Each structure stands twice: as C-alpha cells, then as structure tokens.
Amino acid sequence: MNGLFRGFCPLDRRPRLPSGFGFALSEGIDFLDGAAWDALVGGRTVFMDRRYLRVVEAAGPANLKPRYALVHLDRRPVAAICAQSVLVRGTDLMEAEARTGPVAKRALRGVADRWAERVLVCGNLLSCGPHGVALAADVDPETLWPAVHEALHRLRKAERLHRSHDFVLVKDHFGAHDAAAPLERLAFKAIETEPQMCLTLEPGWRTHDDYLKALTTKYRGAARKVFKEVAEAGLTITRGPIDPGEAEALHALYLQVAQAADVRLVCLPASHFPALSAALGEDLRCTVIRRDGRPVAFVTTLRDGEDAAAYFVGFDRTEAGRAPLYLRLLHAAIEDALALGARRLSFGRTALEPKARLGALPVETRVHLQHRVPVMNWLLRALVCGVETEPAPDRNPFKTLAAAE
C-alpha cells in the first residue's frame, strides 16, 4: 500500500523541517507591503496589479474570496501569491442544458444542488493565464515553488474556521512552463484544458485596416462582410469608459452569455464593470454595439503588460440572430488591442473555431490539482489519463503564411 501511494503527499502534511521562509498572509491586498508586492509583480500582468485586485475584492463574485501571501527569504520578499477561495456547487459543473432542461435533468440538478466543495485556487478564475504567482527573478524557481506550496497550505489551513478546502488548484501553465515540473514533484496532478487562443499582433499593424490587409482575400472578405451586416442591421459602435448608468444593461448582456456556459464557477456582479473601468482608466477599453442608443453587445479589452486580454463579452441573443454580433466583438477586441499598443491578444479558451479564423493560434494550457486525501490524488491520476480536450481547428488566414505553404 505504501508503494502504491508513494509520491502523493496530503495537503494536511506540513513540512517536517523548517523551510527557512517567512510568510505574510492576508485577506486584503492593502494589508500587505505594497512596495514589496509591486517590486515582485513588476507590471507582469494586470491580473496581479493591486488596482485590479481591489476591484475583485470590492466587486467580485459572491462565492469568491481573494487571498494573498508574500514569501520572504532572509527578510527579503521573494514570491507574491494571489489565491481565491471559491465555493463550487454541483450545478456549476453541469451543462447549461441540464441546469434548465426537462424533468429528468432537473432530478440530476437536485442531487447537484446538495453537493458543494470549497476550492483554493492559486490564480484567477476570471482570467486565462499564470496569474497566481510572481517569483523573484534572481532566485531559482526550484527553490521557491516548495515555499509557494507551503504558503498555499497555510492559506488553506487558515480557512478552516469557515469551511475546509479539499482541493488546491494552480492555474494556468502554458506548454512547458517552468513551474510544471516542481508542482508535479509536489504531488500536483496536471490536467490539460482547452488551449488559450492568442493572436500575434505584428509590429507593422497600427490599425484594424493594417490587420485586414494582412489577411488573404477569402478571410478579408469574410471580415468585411461582418462589418457590413452589423451596419446594415442598423447597429452603431461606441468606445469609451464604462458608464455606471449602463452597468445593469451591460450586466444583463453578460449574463445571457455566462448563463449559457457549460461550466460556470463564478458570476460577476453588475458593479464589477464600472468599478474596473474606473480603476484601470486608459488600460481598459470597452466597445459597445448599440441599437438606437441601447447596448445590445459589448466587449472589454485590458492592457496586460505588453499584451492585451479580451476580458468579458456580453450580447443579446435575439439581436445575435439578426447580425453577427459575436464576430464583430472579436474584431473590436483586435481594434482595441492595437490601440493599446499590445504585441499579442489573448482571446481566452472558448469558441476556438471563430478565433482561429481570425488568425489566433492555440497555446497548450494546463492546470494542476491536489486533494488533501492521498487516495484521491491517486484517483485523480487515473482520471486525468482519460481526460481529452478538443484540438483547436487549423486555420491559416494570413497571406505570408499561405504563401509559405
């Protein structure tokens, strides 16, 4: 039996020897040393920026509680950790059809309603990317990841007054990320997810027209058709900061998309969008599609270091049956990313086909999971071996790549 579970250490097992690291744990980002945090994060990602984190604390999902840690070595900060304590219910993991379907499926929902688990996430459930850990550049990551693991253990144990965490999830790692090997040695199991779709923005592209000129005739014609159909439907486009007076209208559009998702772990409140716009200022662009001045679709795009991220979209499903709103929003995200001076645009994980047709390429993405009970870690290994993800479609919309082929 000991040989069967060798290498799977339970989360409740603390290091037997002092690690030599010091830890500062917090429920609020402003309770930590801001200068130390900024020195480690260093503008790497907006999703670890204190401006963004304050918004998630004040106007984040109701079932999500941010948690933070600073790791010190010889009294020097060497790692910053963003975590989220989230309560996941069975219905959050059900397909949208099963949540709202006929009686047989509603019976399944009755079972799912009674299941709930609190998970400690190292990273951000509202974004796609490695947004949970920032390590000092001059310290070996192999040295620091065990300290990150200990910090997560301490955060998990501190939550026992409320509800214990059976799972710790570290998200996301791209390809052969440096953290993958240390995490697997710490008994985390890798799970491949759908790839993140990323569009490289060439240095010569200053405007959306520059992007269109780089497409082959077929794909450029398809893009212009989207613009034409939206205009002929009587819809107009506006850009600017999010008006707090339109927060409820934008939130209703967001919910039409969010509630149709097969997996919905968290749901943003209406206050999130205007609060984020006010906090990030010029680092956020919001494009709104309107009918007679009324919002019918929107997309938010954030400056993320040297890149940009399409953050959240929303659209009226009735209007989407009359005009290609979603495709127009994807093009708007490209326009906004170029205006932000980004070198790459992250479209996230969903809707792989339309994003591939815009030139986005898949980036292999994994999460790492650990359960506090050793036998569950062993079962996770068996389950993960059978997990399959849909491959991203192979599309080639650019002239230079087509000529090379």
Buried (B, 14 or more C-beta within 10 A) or exposed (E): EEEEBEBBBBBEEEEEEEBEBBBBBBBEBEEBEEEBBBEBBBEBBBBBBBBBBBBBBEBBBEBBBBBBBBBBBEEEBBBBBBBBBBBBBBBBBBEBEBBEBEEEBEEBBEEBEEEBBBBBBBBBBBBBBBBBBBBBEEBEBEBBBBBBBBBBBEBBBBBEEEEBBBBBBBBBBBEEBEBBBBBEEBBBBBBEBBBBBBBEBBEEBEEBEEBBEBBBEEBBEBBEEBBEBBEEBEBEBEEEBBBBEBBEBBBEBBBBBBEEEEEBBBBBBBBBBBBBBBBBEEBBBBBBBBBEEEBBBBBBBBBBBEBBBBBBBBBBEEBBEBBBBBBBBBBBBBBBBBBBEBEBBBBBBBBBEBBBBBBBBBBBBBBBBBBBEBEBBBEBBEEEEEEEBEEBEEBBBBBEEBEEE
